[in-house]
Structure formats: structure tokens, C-alpha cells
Amino acid sequence: MHPPAPPAASSAPTASTGTGASVAAGHPQRWAVLPALCLSLFLVVVDNTIVNVALPTLSRELGATTSELQWIVDAYSLVFAGLLLAFGSLGDRYGRKGALQIGLVLFAGTSVLASLATSAPQLIAARAAMGVGAALVFPATLAILTNVFTDPTERAKAIGVWSAVSGLAVALGPVTGGWLLEHFSWGSIFLVNLPVVAVALVLGHRMIPVTKDPDAGRLDPLGLLASIAGIVLLVHTVIEAPKYGWTSPATLGGFAASIALLVGFVLWELRRRDPMLDVRVFRNARFSAASVSVAVAFFGLFGFIFLITSYFQVVRGYSTLSAGLHTLPFAAAAAVAAPLSARLALRLGTKAVVAAGLLSMSVGFAWASTLTADTPYWGPLVAQMVLLGAGLTMTTAPATEAILGSLPKEKAGVGSAVNDTTRELGGTLGVAVVGSVFSSVYGPELVEKLSGLPIPAPALEIARSSVQGAVEVAARAPEAGRPLILDAARDAFLQGMALGVRVAAAMTLIGAVGALIWLPARAVSPDHPDVPDDLAVSRGGR
């Protein structure tokens, strides 16, 4: 198959927004469109973390087992990640505004169902359905942004704001969830989505233009199904790997099958004249290295969040709301660094800023691995969160701009979905790997520390399974034994956390080195800013 020729600069559509705005200027209301997009983005990202703080409550209220609690969190991520690429492509074809608004309505309806659940299986099903809505919303926000901000400088700044909102949502989820749980029932963490959806729908209806790929080729149902099956199976295997073991037949078989499906998807897309995703773009170092950088950043972040939430609540004894409030320095640093990183990338190049962001995260993780129960908050802990928050958006804002700039804006939905999928895969893998490393230390250490105490085997197994389980066992133990169990659990937790966070530090350090080696500093083609002429992605059917 011969690579199709890139579209001539003079034949580029004016704005694909239906307004007649020029490519240089972008959509005339673009800065009014941005808040509507960011509000929708905030909604679906915050739902990734708001549920975590409610897990102890859900365990009590719904009688959820440890496995069911895991799936209350993971069902959303699994469906969300699995549908991103397919829904990004459908948004390009049929309209991104429609995909965004349908996704918001679906998200609201399934949020109501989640709030009314009376059992853990019902809540898991509702969370999975919420992931469908989120997968419609997320890629549409970034695709619309790319189409209304056509000037590269303005687009970089807008993506900086988009990234800042994404970082804020990650950090504000626990705060919002903690406040709601202190004042209302657990269903409030889902019902709070309704007024946000209402505002986002009104703003979107008034401000967001209709955009789609004007030259979309034939629908690619086989590509859609292969991408969904391959990504869903890969994410599911990663989620279940800690349970079955990373070298178990189930895990190895899952990885082999998912890789086979994704390879089949790639081969199929290479054969089509109008592919859903022109996979040759991964030969572009700017696109592929930026995608890996995003995945590595979220690998470290989600793995760290998995542990730091328990550190604040169990080791330091903070309430749910207080634990969330203590993460605000991370959110503040992310918000400040994102627009600055966009400007720095324009001045210094993507390579330097992304590498510096990943290095900042690595230093923050390495420092956090030294945390003890008595580490001062105002000082080391705040500094660590600033390094992590600033590093995250210094990585993701320029890397996201590089990914989106590597495709024509007619294919922005698929480009956004690639960015979002790598983010979700990286985060899911981070929780699984860092969680497994933590468990490999925590369990044996706790059993050894409690070996001299008369604790029944079933209770010991509960304590070994999680630090929250150890707290429950201590609460039921005779008063004289409670401090011994809690101290042993805290010590074992800190040892497991130290090793798990060092893994995050190592991965982000490797990512920083990789960015310096493989990520080009700037775009290389004057006609299409980020795509070499021989790798320019064709418009459908040409």
C-alpha cells in the first residue's frame, strides 16, 4: 500500500465548524467554547477518583466484598478505555458535538441509576454504563478544541487549560467525595453529576459548533469491533493480573489474546483505503513518543494515588474530607503549571518540557518513598505534591498537543481517543503494578509482625488482604491488642508503599530519558505542523 499524499495546504477546509472562520483565526467564539468543553471534561475525569473515598461506606451499606469494591472502581475504567478509540472515530464521522451531548445525557441517566443501586452488582453495572457515556464525552472535548483552535500557539495554550482542568479533577475527586459523604448519603457522589451535566448541556448547546470529518470514508465496523475487543481484553487482563498472578495461565493467555486482536486491528487498518486510524502515524516519533509519555505519567500518578489515599486515612488518621483537602497542593501546582508548560514548549520545544515534567514526577515519587507516619505535612509532603502536580501537567499538556498536532484536525476525534486511551491504559497498569508490588511486601511483613499474637487465621487473612482490613480486625480485637495490630499494619504499609512508589519513580525516570532520546523537540513539516510529509495521514477515501 502506497502512502497517500498529504493534502495540499491550499485545499485545507476553512475551519470545519460551519462558521466560515479562517484556519488562522479559528472559531470566533473559541474562548467561550473552552469552558463548556472543560466542564464536560471535569465531569468524566472526577468520576475516576470520587468513588475511591466512598469504598469503605459502600462496603458497609451494600455489603460489598473486596473484589466487588475493586470492580465498582474498575468497571468504569474498563468500559471507558475500551470504547474511547471507537467512539472517537464515530464522533469524527457523525459529529463531535452530538457525541458530546449524547454522552452527557447518558452519563446523567446512569448516574441516577448508580445512586439508586441496592446491591454491589447493580452498582457495578451502573458504573460500567457510566463508562459508555464518558467514552463519548472525553475524546469529543479534545477533538472539538482542536477544531476551534486552529492557530498552533493558541491551541497549545488551550490544551494547557484542558490539561490543568484534567489534573484538577483528579485531585478534587477525593475532596468532593469526602465533603459529600460527610453531609449526605453515598448516592450523593453520583447525583452531584446532574447539575453539572445540566450546565454543560446548556453551554454546549449555545457555544459549541458542529464539527466532523467532511471526507469520512466508509464505516469500518470490523476495525471498531477489533479495537474494542483488543483494548477491553488488555485492560481486563491488567486489572485481574494481581488476583491471578502475573505469570498465571489466565494472565498470559489474556495478554496473548489481546495482543493478537490489536495486531489484527493494525493489519486490517493498513489494508483499508479509509482506515478508522491510520496506524502508520505511529511511525512518527512525535506522535508515538508523546503517547508513551502520557501513559508513563499516568502510570506513576494512578499508582501513587492508589497508595497515598490510604496513607492519609490509615497511617496519619485523617478523615475522608481531610485526606482530600490535604491533596490540594497537587491540584494547585497542576493548575499553575499547565498553561506555563504550554508556553515553555513553544519556546524550548516539546522534548525539554516533557522530559522535565517526567523528571519532576520521578523526583517527587522518590522523595515520597521516604514518607513516615511523622513526616511534616507543611514542608516535605507539600513539596512532593507540588513536584508531582507540576510534573504531571508539564508532561501531559505538551505531549497532548504533539499527539493532536500529528493528525489533521478532521481526524481529531481519533487522535484525542489515542491520547485518552494511552492515559487510561497507563493509569490502569500503574494501579495494577504498583498495587501488586505493594501487596508483595505488605502481606508478608504484616504476617511476620503479627505472628506472636493469638489472631485467628480468618482474621489474619483479612488483615493481610488490605490495610483497611487490618483496621477492621484491630477494631474487633481485645483492647490491649489493638495498638499492636495497628502499629504492625502501619509499619507494613509504609514498607510496601516505599517499594511501590519507587517503582513509579523508576518508570517516570525511564520515561524522562525516553523523551530526551525519542521525542522530537518540534514539528518538522511546514504544511502539516507535526507530520513528516511521507507520514501525513490521509483524509478518508483519498
N, C-alpha and C positions, 0 to 999 in steps of 0.2 A: 504493500500500500504506500503510495507516494504521499508525502506530507502536503496537505493543501496549502496554497499560497495564502499569506496573510492578507486581510482586507486592506485596500488602499486607504491612506489617510483621508483622502478627499471624499471617500464614499461612506464615512462613518455617519451613523444616524445622529441627528442633532442632539437629542437628549433622551429619547425613548420614554419620555414622561408625558407626552401628549400636550405639552405646553408650548413647544416651539422654542424653548430656551436653547441657547447655543451650548456646544460642548465646553467652551472655555468658561462660560459663566455658571453653568449648571442650572438647576431648578431655581426659579426666583424666590421661592419660599423655603429654600433648603434648610435654613437655620431654624425655621419653625417646624419643619418636618422632624428634625433631630430629636426634640423632646418626646414626641409621640413614639418614635422608634425606641428610645432609651427606656421609656416607661414599660413598654411591652417586653423588652429585654430583661429589665429588672425583675419583672414578674416571674418569668420562667427560670431565671438563674437562682433567685432567692429560694425557690421551692426545692432546690437541691440540698440546702442546708437547714432550712427552717424546721424540717421534720426531725432532724437528729436530736434536738434538745427535748423533743416530746417522747422519745423512746421509752424512758422509764415510766412515764404516765400511761402510754399505750400498753405497756406490759401489764400494769395494774388494772386498767379499765377494760381491756379487751382480752386479758389472759393470754397475750401473745408470747409464744416461745422465742428463744434466741434466734432460731432460724427464721421465724416469721417476722421478727423485728428487722432482720437483715433484708428480707425481701420487701418490706414496706419502704425501705430506702432504695433498694436496687431495682425494683420493678419499674420505677420512673426512669432511672438512668438507662436501663436495658432497652426499653421501647424508644425512648428519646434518641439514644445513639443509633439504634438500628434503622430508624426511619429518616434520619437527617439528610442523607445523600439523595434518597429517592424523592423526598418532599421538596428539597432544594431544586431538583430538576423539574418537578411538576410546577413549582412556582415560576420558574423561568418560562415554562411553556404556556401556562394558563393565566398567569398574573400573580405578582407577589403581594399586592395589596389584598386581593381576595384570599390568598393563602393565610396572610397575617390575621385578617379579621375572622375567618372561619376558625382558625386555630385559637383565637382568644375566646370566642363563644364556646367552643368545645372545652377549653380549659376551665371556664367558669362553670359549665354544667357538671363536669366531672369533679370539680372541687366541692360542689354541693353534695354529690354522691359520696365523696370521701368523708365529709363531715357527718353524714348520716349512717356511716358503717357501724354495725353492731358486732362485728367479728373481725379477726385479723384477715382471713381470706377475702372478705368483702373489701376491706381497706386496700389490700394488695391489688385487687382487680381495679379499684378506682384509681389507684396511683399509676398503674400501667396505662389506663385510659388517659390520664392527665399527660403522660408522656407523648401520646399521639398529638394532642394539642400543642405541646411545647415544641415538637419537631416541625410543626407547621410554622410556628411563630419565629423561632430562633434564626434560621437561615434567611427568612424574609426580611428581618430587620437589617441585617448587614448588606443584603443584596439591594434593597431599596436605597440605603445610604450610599452605596457605590454608584448607583444610577443618578442620584440627585446631586452628588458632589463629584463633578467631573474634572475639576481642577485638581491636579495632584497634591498641591500644597494644602488646599482646603480639605481634601479628602483625608490626608494624613491627620490633620487636626481633628476632624470629625470622628475618625476611628479612635483617636486618643480619648475623646469624650466617651465613646461607646465602650472602650476597654475600661475606663475609670468606673463607669456605671456597673459593668460586669464584676469588677473587683469589689466595689461597694456592696453589691448584692450578696456575694459570697460571705463577706464579713457581717453584714447586717441581718442575715438569716437567723443566727442564734440569738441576737439581741431582740428582734421582733418576736421570735418564738417564745423566748423567755418571758417577755413582758405579757404576751397574750396568755400564757399558761398560768401566770401569777394572778390574773384578773378574770379569766374566763375558762370555759371547758376546753378540752383538747380540740374539739371541732373548729374552734376559732382560728386555728392556724391555716385552715383551708377556706373558711368563709371570708377571711380578710382579703382573699383574692378578688371577691366580687366587686367592691367599689373601685379597685384598681383597674379591673377589666373594663368597667363602665366608662371610666375616664379615658382609657386608652382607645376604646372603640370610638368615642365621640371625637377625640383629637385626630385619630387616624382617618375617620370618615371625612373630616373637614380639611386636613392638611396633606395627607399622603397621596401622591399621584399614582395613577395606574401605570405600571411598568411590566414589561415582559420581553422575551426574546422575539423580535419580529420575524426572524428566519428560522424558527424552530423546525427541525425536520420531523420525521415520523416518530411516533411514540415508541419507546424501547421497553416493552413490558418484560422481556427476558432479563435485560440489564437491571431494571428496577427490582425484580424478584431476587436476582443473584446478589445484588448489593445488600438488600435487606437480610437475606438468609445468611450471608457471609459475616456481616457485621454483628447481627444478633447472636449468632453462634459463638463468635470470637469473644464478645463481651460476656456472654453467659459462662463460657469456659473460664474466663479470668475471674469472674465473681465466685464460681464454685471451686476453683483450684485450691484455696486454703482448706476447704472442707474435705475434699477427696485426696489431697496431696498433689504437689506439682508434677510428680513423676508417675502418678497413678495412670492406669489404662484409660479411665474416663477422661482425665485431663489431656493426656497426649492425643487420644482419639479426637477430642473436641478441637484441639489446636490443628490437627492434621486435616480434619473435615472443613474447618473454617478457612484455612489457607487454600485448600483445593477449590472451594467456592469462590474465593476472592481472585485466585489465579484464573479461574474460568471466566469471571467477570471481566478481568483485564483483557484476556484473549478475545472475548466476544466484542468488547468495545473497540479493540484495534481493527476488527473486521468491518465495522459499520462505517458508512459514509457520514452518518449524522449521529455520532455517539452521544449518550447521556453525559458522559465525562470523557473528554479526550485525554486518555491516561498518559499520552506522550508528554503532557505538560510536566509530569514528574521527572522527566529528564532535565528540566530547567532547575538548576541548583537553587535559584532564589525561591522558587515555589516549594520544592521538597525540603530544603534545609529549614525554611521558615516553619513548615508544617511540623517537622520534628521538634523544633524549638518550643512551639506551643505545647506539644504533647509532653515534653520533658518538664516544662514549668508546672503544668497541672498534675503531673505525676508526683512531684515533690509537694505541691500545695495540698492536694487532697489527702495524701498520706499523712501529712503533718496535722491537718485539721482533724483527721480521724483520732489522733492521739491527744492533741492539745485540749480538746473539749473535756476529756476525762481527767486530764492533768488539773485543769482549773477546778472541776467539780469534786473530784475524789481526793486528789493529793492536797490541794490548797483549801478545799472546803467551801468554795464559792457556791452561791445559789445559781439556779439556771439563768436568771436575768443578770446577775452579777458576772457570771462567766462570759456571757455575751458582751456586756459592756466593757469588759477588760480586753476585748479584741478590737476595740475602736481605733487604736493607733494604727493597726494594719489597714483599716478602711481609709483613714485619713491619708496615710502615706500613698496608698494606691490612687486615691483621687487626685492628689497633688502631682504625682509622678507621671501619670498617663499623658496629659497634654504637653508636659515638658519633654517626655520621651519622643513624642511626635516631632517636635521642633528640633531636638538633638539629632534625630535620624535624618532629617532633611539637611542638617549642617554637617554631621560627621559620618553619615552612612548607616545603613541598617546593621551591618556586621558589628560595628563597635558598640552600638546601643544594646542590641540583643545579647551579645556576649557579656556586656557589663551587667545587664539585668539578671542573667542566669548566675553570674558570679556572685552578685549581691545575695541572691537566694541561697546559694551554696554556703556563703559565709554565715548567713542568718541561721540556716539549719545546723551547721557545725557548732555554732555558739549555743543554739537551743539544746543540743545534745548534752550539754553540761548542766542543765537545769536540776535543781534540787527542790525539796519542799520549802526551803527557806530563801530561795533566790529572790532578791528585792524586785518588786514589780517596777517601781519608778527607777529606771536605770537599765539593767540588763534585759529584762523582759520587753520593755517598751522599745529599746534599741533593736532587739531581734525582730519584733513585728514591723518596725519601720523598714529594716533591710528587706524583709520578705514582701511587704506590700509594695514598696517602690520597685523591687526587683521584678515582681510579677508583671506590673504594667509596663515597665521598661522593656520587658521581653515581648509581651503579647501585643501591644499597640503597634510597634513597627513590624513585627512578624505578620500580624493580620493584614496590615496594609500591603506588605510584599505578596502575600498569598492572593489577595483580591486584585492587585495590580497585575498579576501574572495571567489573568484571563480577561477577555473582552467583557465589557460590562453587560452585554447581552447574556453572558453565562455567569453572572454574579451570584445567582442562587446556588448553583453547583459549587462555585468557589467558596461561598460562605459556608456551605454544608461540609466541604472538606475541612475548613478551619474548625468548625464546630465539632465534627466527628473526631478529629485528632485530639481535640481538647477533652472530649468525653472519654475516649479510649485511654488517654494518658491518665486522667483522674481515676478512672476505674482500676486501671492497672496499679496506680500508686497506692490506693486503699488496699488492694489485694496483696501486693508485695510487701509494703511496709507493715501491714497488719499481720502477715504471716511471719515476718522477721520478729516483730514484737512478741507474738504468741510463742515462738520457739524459745524465747528467753523467759518471758513472764511465767508461763505454766510451770516449767521445771524448777525455777527459782522459788516460786511460792510453795510448791510441794515440799521442797527441801527445807524451807524456813518453818513450815508448819508440821514437820514430821514428828516432832516430840509432843504435839498436842493431841488430846483424845477427840479428834474430829471424825465423825462417821464418813465412810467412803463416799456416799452420795453428796454430802455437803462439801467435801473436799473437791469433788469433781465440778460442782457449781462454782466454787471459788476459783478453781483453776481455769475455767472457761472464759472468765472476764473479770476485770477489776470491780465492775458493778455487782457481779455475783458474789465476790468476796465481801463487799459491804453488806449485802443481804445476809450472808452467813454470819458475819460478825453481829448483826443486829439480833439474830436469834440465839446467839451463844450466851453462856453464863457471863455475868457482868465482868468477872475477873479476866476472862479470856478475850473480851472484845478488843482492848487496846493491842494485844499481841497479834491478833488476826489483821487488824487494820494496819499496823506498822509493817507487818510482813508483806501485805498487799501493796502498800505504797512503795516499799523498797524494791519489790519485784517489778512493779510497774515502771519505776524510774529506770531500772536497768534495761528493761525491754524497750522503753521509749528511746533511751540513748542510742541503742543499736539501730532501731528503726529510723530515727531521724538522721543518723549518719548515712544510711542508705540513700535517703533523699538528698543529703548534701553531696554524696558521691555522684549521683545521677545528674544533678544540676551542674556540677563541676565538669563532668564529661560533656554535657550539653553546651556549656560555655566554650570549651575547647573545640567542639564540633562546629559551632557557629563561626569561630575565628577561622577555621580551616575551609569550610564548605559554603558558608553563606556569603554571596556577593554583597559588596557594600552598597551598590546602586543598580538601578535598571540599566539595561545595555542596548535597548533599541529605541531610536528616536520616534519611530512610527507607532509602536506599541510599547509603552514605557518599560514594562518589566519582562517582555518576552523576546528572546532572540528570534531573528527573522525565520530561521529554519524550524523553530518550535512554536510559531504562532498558532494559536488554537483556531480552527476554522469555525465559521458560523454554520449552523445546521444546514445540511443539504448541499453545501458547496464543495 
